[in-house]
Amino acid sequence: MTEKRISRWYFGGLASCGAACCTHPLDLLKVHLQTQQEVKMRMTGMALHVIRNDGFLALYNGLSASLFRQLTYSLTRFAIYETVRDRLSGGTKQPLPFYQKVLLGAFGGFTGGFVGTPADLVNVRMQNDMKLPVNLRRNYKHAVDGLYRVFQEEGLRKLFSGATMASSRGALVTIGQLACYDQVKQLLLSTGVLSDNIFTHFLSSFIAGACATLLCQPLDVIKTRLMNSKGEYRGLWHCVAETSQLGPLGFYKGCVPAGIRLMPHTVLTFLFLEQLRIHFGVLAPA
């Protein structure tokens, strides 16, 4: 009987951390663009503005919070999705139907989004801090300091500000990334033309990244605005109404940098994940 390797439950979190280290500057630029009330700069102009005013390393502001977010949000969603998927399909040795992958992805992503909301809030604030006047900057030292100060100064409830949007976005991103990746990879392997190699992993993850970007961008814009607010929004629907004043495309502000960030992040995450699976995964009957 041939054998194959399956991922350990924590591989998704590790792979996402590796990808975040590579794509963090793009994530920072996306946050800056989304928090503009008026479109004043594009991605290149924003990048030059950040480097000119705060130096090249400013592109990595909030990296500790970004990594902490991956170790909560991504680890949770990958662990739920892959563990449950392997258990459900383990008995029959047949891949799950796509609709079950979508439902599982939605559940895992929603749970991961909620768990990762505090780290995500601190991440957004640390990335956006340099745009604020000096007297209004929060100046968090790192992710743990940010979490502690938000809890101390604003209360536990504030740590989960935007949790509904973050969870909803997490569900859509996970459907786009994990469910679509699994389905595309399954279809490519079923042709018999491609094998389980790095090219197949790249192609599958590229398509999954595009799907995830289109699904989650409107929610991502609202989530970022809610998390970075200083009380100007009365709630979710007020934020939606204010954003709608910018027109339909207001919900897709930063879409290009979001795609430029999310797609490489998706590709790198799955390339790292597959290498971890191949070299360090658990042996299981094929």
C-alpha positions in Angstrom: 0.0 0.0 0.0 1.4 3.4 -1.0 1.6 6.1 1.6 1.1 9.9 1.5 1.8 12.7 3.9 -0.9 15.0 5.4 -0.3 18.3 7.2 -0.1 18.6 10.9 -2.7 20.9 12.4 -0.4 23.8 13.0 1.4 23.8 9.6 -1.1 26.4 8.2 -0.2 28.9 10.9 3.5 28.5 10.3 3.1 28.7 6.6 1.0 31.9 6.9 3.7 33.5 9.2 6.3 32.8 6.5 4.2 34.4 3.9 3.4 37.4 6.1 7.1 38.2 6.5 7.3 38.5 2.7 4.1 40.4 2.1 3.8 42.7 5.1 4.8 45.9 3.3 1.9 45.3 0.8 -0.5 44.8 3.7 0.6 48.0 5.3 0.1 50.0 2.0 -3.3 48.4 1.6 -4.3 49.6 5.1 -3.1 53.2 4.3 -5.0 53.3 1.1 -8.2 52.0 2.6 -8.2 54.5 5.5 -8.0 57.5 3.1 -11.3 59.3 3.1 -10.5 60.8 -0.2 -8.4 59.2 -2.9 -5.1 61.2 -2.7 -2.5 58.6 -3.5 -2.1 55.3 -5.3 0.0 52.4 -4.2 3.3 53.6 -5.6 2.8 57.1 -4.3 1.9 55.8 -0.9 5.0 53.6 -0.7 7.2 56.5 -1.7 5.5 58.7 0.9 6.0 56.2 3.7 9.7 55.6 2.8 10.4 59.4 2.4 8.8 60.4 5.7 9.6 57.4 7.9 12.3 55.3 6.2 12.3 52.0 4.5 11.8 50.0 7.7 8.5 51.8 8.3 7.1 49.4 5.6 7.4 46.7 8.4 5.5 48.7 11.1 3.2 46.3 12.9 5.0 43.1 11.8 4.8 41.6 15.3 1.1 42.1 15.3 0.8 40.6 11.8 2.7 37.5 12.9 0.6 37.3 16.0 -2.5 37.5 13.8 -1.4 34.6 11.7 -0.7 32.5 14.8 -4.3 33.1 15.9 -6.5 33.7 12.8 -4.7 31.5 10.2 -3.7 28.8 12.6 -7.3 28.4 13.8 -8.9 28.3 10.3 -6.3 26.0 8.8 -6.5 23.7 11.8 -10.3 23.4 11.7 -10.5 23.1 7.9 -7.7 20.5 7.4 -8.4 18.5 10.5 -12.1 18.1 9.8 -11.6 17.6 6.1 -9.1 14.8 6.7 -11.4 13.1 9.2 -14.5 13.3 7.0 -12.7 12.0 3.9 -10.4 9.6 5.7 -12.9 6.7 5.8 -13.9 6.9 2.1 -10.6 8.0 0.7 -12.7 10.2 -1.6 -12.3 14.0 -1.7 -15.2 16.0 -0.2 -17.8 17.5 -2.5 -17.1 21.2 -3.2 -20.1 22.4 -1.3 -18.9 20.7 1.8 -15.5 22.3 1.4 -17.2 25.7 1.1 -19.2 25.1 4.3 -16.2 23.8 6.2 -14.1 26.8 4.9 -16.8 29.2 6.0 -17.0 27.7 9.5 -13.2 27.6 9.9 -12.7 31.1 8.6 -15.5 32.6 10.7 -14.1 31.0 13.8 -10.5 32.0 12.9 -11.6 35.6 12.1 -13.2 35.9 15.6 -10.2 34.5 17.4 -7.8 36.7 15.4 -9.8 40.0 15.8 -7.7 41.5 18.7 -4.4 40.9 16.9 -6.0 42.2 13.7 -7.1 45.4 15.4 -3.6 46.0 16.8 -2.1 45.2 13.4 -4.3 47.8 11.7 -3.5 50.4 14.3 0.2 49.8 14.3 0.4 50.0 10.5 -1.7 53.2 10.3 0.0 54.9 13.3 2.6 56.8 11.2 -0.2 58.6 9.3 -1.5 60.3 12.5 -0.2 63.5 14.0 2.5 62.9 16.6 0.2 63.8 19.5 -2.4 61.3 18.3 -0.2 58.3 17.7 -0.7 55.3 19.9 3.0 54.2 19.7 2.5 50.5 20.6 5.8 48.9 21.2 4.7 45.5 19.8 1.7 43.3 19.5 1.5 42.2 23.2 1.9 45.8 24.3 -0.9 46.9 21.9 -3.2 44.2 23.2 -2.5 45.1 26.8 -3.0 48.9 26.2 -6.3 48.4 24.3 -7.6 46.2 27.1 -6.4 48.6 29.8 -7.4 51.9 28.2 -10.5 50.9 26.1 -11.8 47.7 27.7 -12.2 44.1 26.5 -15.1 45.0 24.2 -12.9 47.2 22.1 -10.5 44.3 21.5 -13.3 42.7 19.5 -14.3 45.9 17.6 -15.1 44.9 14.1 -15.3 41.2 15.1 -18.5 40.6 12.9 -16.7 42.0 9.9 -13.5 40.2 10.6 -15.3 36.9 11.1 -17.3 37.4 7.9 -14.2 38.3 6.0 -12.4 35.3 7.4 -15.2 33.0 6.2 -15.0 34.5 2.7 -11.2 34.4 2.5 -11.1 30.8 3.7 -13.7 29.8 1.1 -11.7 31.6 -1.6 -8.3 30.2 -0.4 -8.7 26.8 1.2 -11.9 25.5 -0.5 -11.0 26.8 -3.9 -7.4 25.7 -3.6 -8.4 22.2 -2.7 -10.9 22.0 -5.5 -8.6 23.5 -8.2 -5.8 21.2 -7.2 -8.1 18.2 -7.2 -9.3 19.1 -10.8 -5.7 19.7 -12.0 -4.5 16.3 -10.6 -7.6 14.5 -12.1 -6.5 15.5 -15.6 -3.5 13.2 -15.3 -1.4 15.9 -17.0 -0.1 17.5 -13.8 1.3 15.8 -10.8 1.5 16.8 -7.1 4.4 19.2 -7.6 5.3 22.8 -7.1 3.9 24.0 -10.4 0.5 22.5 -9.5 0.7 24.1 -6.1 1.5 27.5 -7.6 -1.3 27.4 -10.2 -3.9 26.2 -7.7 -2.9 28.9 -5.1 -2.8 31.7 -7.7 -6.4 30.9 -8.7 -7.4 30.6 -5.1 -5.8 34.0 -4.3 -7.8 35.7 -7.1 -11.1 34.1 -5.8 -10.4 35.2 -2.2 -9.6 38.8 -3.3 -12.9 39.3 -5.2 -14.9 37.7 -2.4 -13.6 39.6 0.6 -12.5 43.1 -0.6 -15.8 45.0 0.4 -15.8 43.5 3.9 -12.0 44.1 4.2 -12.5 47.9 3.6 -15.3 48.1 6.2 -13.4 46.1 8.7 -10.3 48.2 8.4 -12.3 51.4 8.8 -14.1 50.1 11.9 -10.9 48.9 13.6 -9.0 52.2 12.9 -11.9 54.5 13.9 -11.7 56.9 16.8 -15.5 56.9 17.5 -16.6 58.5 14.2 -18.8 55.5 13.3 -21.8 54.7 15.4 -21.7 51.1 14.2 -21.4 48.7 11.3 -24.2 50.2 9.1 -23.1 53.8 9.8 -19.7 52.8 8.5 -21.2 51.2 5.4 -23.3 54.3 4.8 -20.3 56.6 5.1 -18.2 54.4 2.8 -21.1 54.3 0.3 -20.8 58.1 -0.1 -17.6 57.4 -2.1 -19.6 55.4 -4.6 -19.7 51.7 -5.4 -16.0 51.6 -6.0 -15.5 53.0 -2.4 -15.9 49.4 -1.2 -13.0 48.3 -3.5 -10.6 51.0 -2.4 -7.2 49.4 -2.2 -8.4 46.5 -4.3 -5.3 46.5 -6.5 -2.8 46.5 -3.6 -5.1 44.1 -1.7 -4.9 41.7 -4.7 -1.2 42.3 -5.1 -0.8 41.5 -1.4 -3.4 38.7 -1.0 -2.5 36.7 -4.1 1.3 36.5 -3.3 0.4 35.8 0.3 -1.9 33.0 -0.8 0.6 31.6 -3.2 3.5 31.7 -0.6 1.3 30.3 2.1 0.4 27.2 0.1 3.9 26.7 -1.3 5.2 26.8 2.3 2.4 24.6 3.5 3.0 22.0 0.8 6.7 21.8 1.5 6.0 21.4 5.2 3.5 18.6 4.4 5.9 16.9 2.0 8.9 17.0 4.4 7.4 17.0 7.8 3.8 15.7 7.5 2.2 12.7 9.1 2.3 9.5 7.1 -1.1 8.2 6.2 -2.4 5.4 3.9 -3.0 6.8 0.4 
